[in-house]
Amino acid sequence: MIVTLTANPSVDRTVTLTEPLRRGQVHRAASVTSHPGGKGVNVARVVSGSGAPVLAVLPGAEDDPVVHGLRTAGIEFRTVPVAGGPRVNLTIAETDGTTTKINEPGYPLTARDLAELTAVLVELAARAEWIVLSGSLPPGVPVDWYARLVATLSTLRGNGTRRTRVAVDTSDAPLLALFAESVSATPDLIKPNSAELAQLTGLDAVDLEVPTAAAEAASTLIDRGVGAVLATLGAAGAVLVTAENAWFAAAPPIVPRSTVGAGDSALAGYLLADLAGVSPADRLRTAVAYGSAATALPGTELPGPADIILEAVTAHPLTAAEHPAP
Protein backbone atom coordinates (compact mmCIF):
# COMPACT_ATOMS: atom_id res chain seq x y z
CA MET A 1 0.00 0.00 0.00
CA ILE A 2 1.01 3.61 -0.60
CA VAL A 3 0.26 6.10 2.17
CA THR A 4 0.25 9.81 1.39
CA LEU A 5 0.43 12.69 3.84
CA THR A 6 -1.06 16.04 2.85
CA ALA A 7 -0.35 18.44 5.71
CA ASN A 8 -1.83 21.37 3.80
CA PRO A 9 -4.89 20.07 1.90
CA SER A 10 -6.82 22.31 -0.44
CA VAL A 11 -9.81 22.70 -2.65
CA ASP A 12 -8.26 23.08 -6.11
CA ARG A 13 -10.43 25.38 -8.17
CA THR A 14 -9.65 25.90 -11.84
CA VAL A 15 -11.04 28.75 -13.93
CA THR A 16 -10.53 28.15 -17.66
CA LEU A 17 -10.52 31.36 -19.71
CA THR A 18 -11.76 31.87 -23.24
CA GLU A 19 -8.83 34.18 -24.06
CA PRO A 20 -5.31 34.96 -22.82
CA LEU A 21 -5.05 36.39 -19.31
CA ARG A 22 -4.53 40.16 -19.28
CA ARG A 23 -3.70 41.83 -16.00
CA GLY A 24 -6.27 44.39 -14.88
CA GLN A 25 -8.86 43.32 -17.47
CA VAL A 26 -12.28 41.64 -17.20
CA HIS A 27 -12.36 38.02 -18.36
CA ARG A 28 -15.07 35.45 -18.93
CA ALA A 29 -14.67 31.88 -17.80
CA ALA A 30 -15.35 28.99 -20.16
CA SER A 31 -15.63 26.63 -17.18
CA VAL A 32 -14.97 26.35 -13.46
CA THR A 33 -14.11 23.04 -11.75
CA SER A 34 -13.17 22.06 -8.19
CA HIS A 35 -11.43 18.94 -6.89
CA PRO A 36 -9.98 17.82 -3.56
CA GLY A 37 -6.33 18.74 -3.67
CA GLY A 38 -2.97 19.19 -2.09
CA LYS A 39 -0.02 17.30 -3.51
CA GLY A 40 -0.47 14.16 -1.40
CA VAL A 41 -4.18 14.04 -2.20
CA ASN A 42 -3.30 14.31 -5.90
CA VAL A 43 -0.90 11.38 -5.63
CA ALA A 44 -3.60 9.37 -3.85
CA ARG A 45 -6.14 10.19 -6.55
CA VAL A 46 -3.84 8.93 -9.31
CA VAL A 47 -2.81 5.79 -7.43
CA SER A 48 -6.43 5.00 -6.56
CA GLY A 49 -7.46 5.54 -10.17
CA SER A 50 -4.96 2.88 -11.21
CA GLY A 51 -6.58 0.36 -8.86
CA ALA A 52 -3.62 0.14 -6.48
CA PRO A 53 -4.20 0.35 -2.72
CA VAL A 54 -3.64 3.80 -1.27
CA LEU A 55 -4.58 5.67 1.88
CA ALA A 56 -4.56 9.47 2.19
CA VAL A 57 -3.71 11.02 5.57
CA LEU A 58 -4.64 14.64 6.19
CA PRO A 59 -5.92 17.09 8.78
CA GLY A 60 -9.59 17.85 8.27
CA ALA A 61 -13.06 17.87 9.73
CA GLU A 62 -15.58 15.23 8.69
CA ASP A 63 -17.65 17.78 6.79
CA ASP A 64 -14.90 19.67 4.98
CA PRO A 65 -14.94 19.61 1.17
CA VAL A 66 -11.63 17.76 0.73
CA VAL A 67 -12.78 14.90 2.96
CA HIS A 68 -16.12 14.89 1.15
CA GLY A 69 -14.32 14.70 -2.19
CA LEU A 70 -12.17 11.77 -1.09
CA ARG A 71 -15.21 9.95 0.25
CA THR A 72 -17.15 10.55 -2.98
CA ALA A 73 -14.21 9.29 -5.06
CA GLY A 74 -13.98 6.12 -2.99
CA ILE A 75 -10.43 6.87 -1.81
CA GLU A 76 -9.54 5.45 1.60
CA PHE A 77 -8.41 8.14 4.06
CA ARG A 78 -7.59 8.90 7.67
CA THR A 79 -8.08 12.35 9.15
CA VAL A 80 -6.90 14.17 12.25
CA PRO A 81 -9.77 16.49 13.23
CA VAL A 82 -8.92 20.20 13.19
CA ALA A 83 -11.05 23.26 13.77
CA GLY A 84 -10.33 25.06 10.50
CA GLY A 85 -11.16 24.32 6.90
CA PRO A 86 -8.91 23.68 3.89
CA ARG A 87 -7.43 26.45 1.82
CA VAL A 88 -8.61 27.21 -1.70
CA ASN A 89 -5.98 27.13 -4.45
CA LEU A 90 -7.00 28.98 -7.59
CA THR A 91 -5.64 28.03 -11.00
CA ILE A 92 -6.29 30.26 -14.01
CA ALA A 93 -5.89 28.19 -17.16
CA GLU A 94 -5.49 29.70 -20.62
CA THR A 95 -6.27 27.99 -23.89
CA ASP A 96 -2.58 27.51 -24.78
CA GLY A 97 -1.89 25.54 -21.61
CA THR A 98 -0.45 28.44 -19.59
CA THR A 99 -1.51 28.23 -15.95
CA THR A 100 -1.36 30.88 -13.24
CA LYS A 101 -1.70 29.66 -9.65
CA ILE A 102 -2.73 31.54 -6.53
CA ASN A 103 -2.33 29.39 -3.42
CA GLU A 104 -3.69 30.29 -0.01
CA PRO A 105 -1.44 29.66 3.03
CA GLY A 106 -3.67 27.09 4.72
CA TYR A 107 -5.03 26.51 8.21
CA PRO A 108 -2.42 26.53 11.04
CA LEU A 109 -1.69 23.22 12.76
CA THR A 110 -0.86 22.90 16.45
CA ALA A 111 1.80 20.73 18.09
CA ARG A 112 -0.99 18.35 19.10
CA ASP A 113 -2.19 18.12 15.48
CA LEU A 114 1.34 17.25 14.33
CA ALA A 115 1.73 14.62 17.05
CA GLU A 116 -1.55 12.98 16.03
CA LEU A 117 -0.61 12.98 12.34
CA THR A 118 2.76 11.44 13.21
CA ALA A 119 1.06 8.73 15.28
CA VAL A 120 -1.24 7.86 12.36
CA LEU A 121 1.72 7.54 9.98
CA VAL A 122 3.66 5.38 12.42
CA GLU A 123 0.65 3.10 12.77
CA LEU A 124 0.14 2.82 9.02
CA ALA A 125 3.82 2.17 8.32
CA ALA A 126 3.28 -1.44 9.38
CA ARG A 127 1.37 -2.09 6.14
CA ALA A 128 2.87 0.52 3.81
CA GLU A 129 5.45 -0.01 1.06
CA TRP A 130 5.82 3.76 0.65
CA ILE A 131 4.89 6.77 2.74
CA VAL A 132 4.76 9.98 0.70
CA LEU A 133 5.26 13.34 2.43
CA SER A 134 4.01 15.81 -0.10
CA GLY A 135 3.37 19.51 -0.51
CA SER A 136 3.81 22.67 1.51
CA LEU A 137 3.52 23.00 5.27
CA PRO A 138 0.75 25.19 6.68
CA PRO A 139 1.40 28.11 9.04
CA GLY A 140 2.70 27.20 12.48
CA VAL A 141 4.46 24.00 11.42
CA PRO A 142 8.25 23.87 11.98
CA VAL A 143 10.12 23.78 8.68
CA ASP A 144 12.01 20.67 9.78
CA TRP A 145 8.88 18.60 10.43
CA TYR A 146 9.27 16.54 7.26
CA ALA A 147 12.91 15.92 8.16
CA ARG A 148 11.88 14.68 11.60
CA LEU A 149 9.19 12.47 10.06
CA VAL A 150 11.73 10.92 7.70
CA ALA A 151 13.97 10.09 10.67
CA THR A 152 11.06 8.50 12.54
CA LEU A 153 9.52 6.58 9.65
CA SER A 154 12.80 5.31 8.22
CA THR A 155 13.29 3.07 11.25
CA LEU A 156 9.95 1.28 10.80
CA ARG A 157 9.16 -1.91 8.93
CA GLY A 158 6.42 -2.14 6.31
CA ASN A 159 4.46 -5.33 5.73
CA GLY A 160 6.57 -7.00 8.41
CA THR A 161 9.42 -7.65 5.97
CA ARG A 162 11.41 -4.58 5.00
CA ARG A 163 11.84 -1.01 6.09
CA THR A 164 9.08 1.35 5.05
CA ARG A 165 10.37 3.64 2.32
CA VAL A 166 9.75 7.38 2.44
CA ALA A 167 9.33 9.74 -0.51
CA VAL A 168 9.28 13.53 -0.17
CA ASP A 169 8.00 16.13 -2.61
CA THR A 170 8.20 19.65 -1.21
CA SER A 171 10.00 22.96 -1.76
CA ASP A 172 11.58 25.99 -0.11
CA ALA A 173 12.47 25.80 3.60
CA PRO A 174 10.97 22.32 4.26
CA LEU A 175 13.00 20.95 1.33
CA LEU A 176 16.22 22.58 2.49
CA ALA A 177 15.64 21.31 6.04
CA LEU A 178 15.87 17.72 4.77
CA PHE A 179 19.59 18.29 4.27
CA ALA A 180 20.48 20.27 7.39
CA GLU A 181 23.60 19.10 9.22
CA SER A 182 21.53 17.96 12.19
CA VAL A 183 19.36 15.61 10.08
CA SER A 184 19.84 11.94 10.94
CA ALA A 185 18.12 10.33 7.93
CA THR A 186 17.40 11.18 4.31
CA PRO A 187 14.46 10.11 2.13
CA ASP A 188 14.48 7.05 -0.08
CA LEU A 189 13.16 9.23 -2.89
CA ILE A 190 12.77 12.93 -3.55
CA LYS A 191 11.00 14.47 -6.54
CA PRO A 192 12.24 17.98 -7.24
CA ASN A 193 11.54 20.02 -10.33
CA SER A 194 14.33 22.12 -11.81
CA ALA A 195 13.59 25.09 -9.52
CA GLU A 196 13.63 22.88 -6.42
CA LEU A 197 16.80 21.15 -7.56
CA ALA A 198 18.32 24.61 -7.90
CA GLN A 199 17.29 25.43 -4.32
CA LEU A 200 19.14 22.35 -3.08
CA THR A 201 22.30 22.80 -5.12
CA GLY A 202 22.67 26.56 -5.55
CA LEU A 203 22.72 26.19 -9.34
CA ASP A 204 20.60 28.01 -11.92
CA ALA A 205 17.16 26.51 -12.53
CA VAL A 206 17.32 27.23 -16.27
CA ASP A 207 20.64 25.40 -16.58
CA LEU A 208 19.14 22.43 -14.74
CA GLU A 209 16.52 21.96 -17.45
CA VAL A 210 19.33 20.31 -19.44
CA PRO A 211 19.08 16.60 -18.52
CA THR A 212 22.82 16.01 -18.03
CA ALA A 213 23.11 19.05 -15.77
CA ALA A 214 20.09 17.91 -13.77
CA ALA A 215 21.56 14.42 -13.42
CA GLU A 216 24.89 15.78 -12.23
CA ALA A 217 23.15 18.02 -9.69
CA ALA A 218 20.95 15.16 -8.50
CA SER A 219 24.01 12.94 -8.02
CA THR A 220 25.24 15.32 -5.32
CA LEU A 221 22.05 14.53 -3.38
CA ILE A 222 22.73 10.81 -3.75
CA ASP A 223 26.15 11.49 -2.22
CA ARG A 224 24.32 13.10 0.71
CA GLY A 225 22.34 9.93 1.39
CA VAL A 226 19.16 10.13 -0.72
CA GLY A 227 18.16 6.79 -2.20
CA ALA A 228 16.90 8.11 -5.55
CA VAL A 229 16.16 11.46 -7.18
CA LEU A 230 13.34 11.78 -9.71
CA ALA A 231 13.87 15.24 -11.20
CA THR A 232 11.02 16.42 -13.42
CA LEU A 233 12.08 18.91 -16.09
CA GLY A 234 8.76 20.07 -17.56
CA ALA A 235 8.54 19.70 -21.32
CA ALA A 236 12.05 18.21 -21.45
CA GLY A 237 11.00 15.06 -19.56
CA ALA A 238 12.71 13.78 -16.41
CA VAL A 239 15.86 12.19 -15.06
CA LEU A 240 16.20 9.45 -12.46
CA VAL A 241 19.44 9.18 -10.50
CA THR A 242 20.41 6.44 -8.07
CA ALA A 243 23.72 5.31 -6.63
CA GLU A 244 24.03 2.86 -9.54
CA ASN A 245 23.24 4.99 -12.58
CA ALA A 246 21.30 7.87 -14.12
CA TRP A 247 18.58 7.69 -16.78
CA PHE A 248 16.79 10.23 -18.95
CA ALA A 249 13.35 9.99 -20.55
CA ALA A 250 12.06 12.64 -22.93
CA ALA A 251 8.43 13.71 -22.72
CA PRO A 252 6.25 12.51 -25.61
CA PRO A 253 4.72 15.11 -27.93
CA ILE A 254 1.46 16.42 -26.46
CA VAL A 255 -0.75 19.47 -26.62
CA PRO A 256 -0.35 21.02 -23.15
CA ARG A 257 -3.58 22.06 -21.46
CA SER A 258 -2.61 22.40 -17.78
CA THR A 259 0.48 21.72 -15.70
CA VAL A 260 -1.54 21.35 -12.48
CA GLY A 261 -0.83 17.98 -10.88
CA ALA A 262 1.77 16.95 -13.46
CA GLY A 263 4.54 16.48 -10.90
CA ASP A 264 2.20 14.66 -8.53
CA SER A 265 1.12 12.36 -11.36
CA ALA A 266 4.75 11.67 -12.27
CA LEU A 267 5.50 10.72 -8.66
CA ALA A 268 2.43 8.48 -8.55
CA GLY A 269 3.48 6.80 -11.80
CA TYR A 270 6.96 6.14 -10.42
CA LEU A 271 5.57 4.58 -7.23
CA LEU A 272 3.11 2.42 -9.15
CA ALA A 273 5.93 1.15 -11.35
CA ASP A 274 8.07 0.47 -8.29
CA LEU A 275 5.26 -1.59 -6.73
CA ALA A 276 5.11 -3.55 -10.00
CA GLY A 277 8.80 -4.44 -9.57
CA VAL A 278 10.03 -3.03 -12.88
CA SER A 279 13.51 -1.71 -13.65
CA PRO A 280 14.60 1.87 -12.79
CA ALA A 281 14.40 2.82 -16.47
CA ASP A 282 10.81 1.60 -16.66
CA ARG A 283 9.95 3.42 -13.41
CA LEU A 284 11.20 6.60 -15.07
CA ARG A 285 9.25 5.87 -18.27
CA THR A 286 6.07 5.39 -16.26
CA ALA A 287 6.66 8.60 -14.32
CA VAL A 288 7.09 10.61 -17.52
CA ALA A 289 4.06 8.96 -19.12
CA TYR A 290 1.87 9.88 -16.15
CA GLY A 291 3.23 13.43 -15.88
CA SER A 292 2.76 14.06 -19.59
CA ALA A 293 -0.77 12.65 -19.49
CA ALA A 294 -1.64 15.07 -16.69
CA THR A 295 -0.31 18.00 -18.71
CA ALA A 296 -2.54 17.00 -21.63
CA LEU A 297 -5.67 17.14 -19.44
CA PRO A 298 -7.60 20.32 -18.62
CA GLY A 299 -7.70 22.05 -15.23
CA THR A 300 -7.14 19.84 -12.21
CA GLU A 301 -8.06 16.58 -13.95
CA LEU A 302 -5.60 13.78 -13.23
CA PRO A 303 -4.74 10.82 -15.48
CA GLY A 304 -5.98 7.27 -15.22
CA PRO A 305 -4.67 4.12 -16.91
CA ALA A 306 -6.61 4.89 -20.10
CA ASP A 307 -4.66 8.15 -20.49
CA ILE A 308 -1.23 6.52 -20.24
CA ILE A 309 0.69 5.71 -23.42
CA LEU A 310 3.79 4.06 -22.01
CA GLU A 311 5.13 2.97 -25.40
CA ALA A 312 5.48 6.65 -26.37
CA VAL A 313 8.22 7.12 -23.75
CA THR A 314 11.74 5.73 -23.90
CA ALA A 315 14.46 5.92 -21.27
CA HIS A 316 18.17 5.33 -21.57
CA PRO A 317 21.23 5.57 -19.34
CA LEU A 318 22.63 9.06 -19.12
CA THR A 319 26.33 9.88 -18.97
CA ALA A 320 28.06 13.21 -18.56
CA ALA A 321 29.10 13.13 -22.23
CA GLU A 322 25.53 13.01 -23.48
CA HIS A 323 23.41 16.07 -24.11
CA PRO A 324 20.01 14.82 -25.32
CA ALA A 325 17.79 17.45 -26.80
CA PRO A 326 14.64 18.31 -24.81
Buried (B, 14 or more C-beta within 10 A) or exposed (E): BBBBBBBBBBBBBBBBBEEEBEEEEEBEEEEEBBBBBBBBBBBBBBBBBBEBBBBBBBBBBEEBBBBBBBEEBEBBBBBBEBEBBBBBBBBBBBEEBBBEEEBBEBBEBEEEBBEBBBEBBBBBBEBBBBBBBBBBBBEEBBBBBBBBBBBBBBEBEBEEEEEBBBBBBBBEEBBBBBBEEEBEBBBBBBBBBBBBBBBBBEBEBEEBBBBBBBBBBBBBBBEEBBBBBBBBBBBBBBBBBBEEEBBBBBBBEBEBBBBBBBBBBBBBBBBBBBBEEBEBBBBBBBBBBBBBBBBBBBBBBBBBEEBBEBEBBBBEEBEEEEEBEE
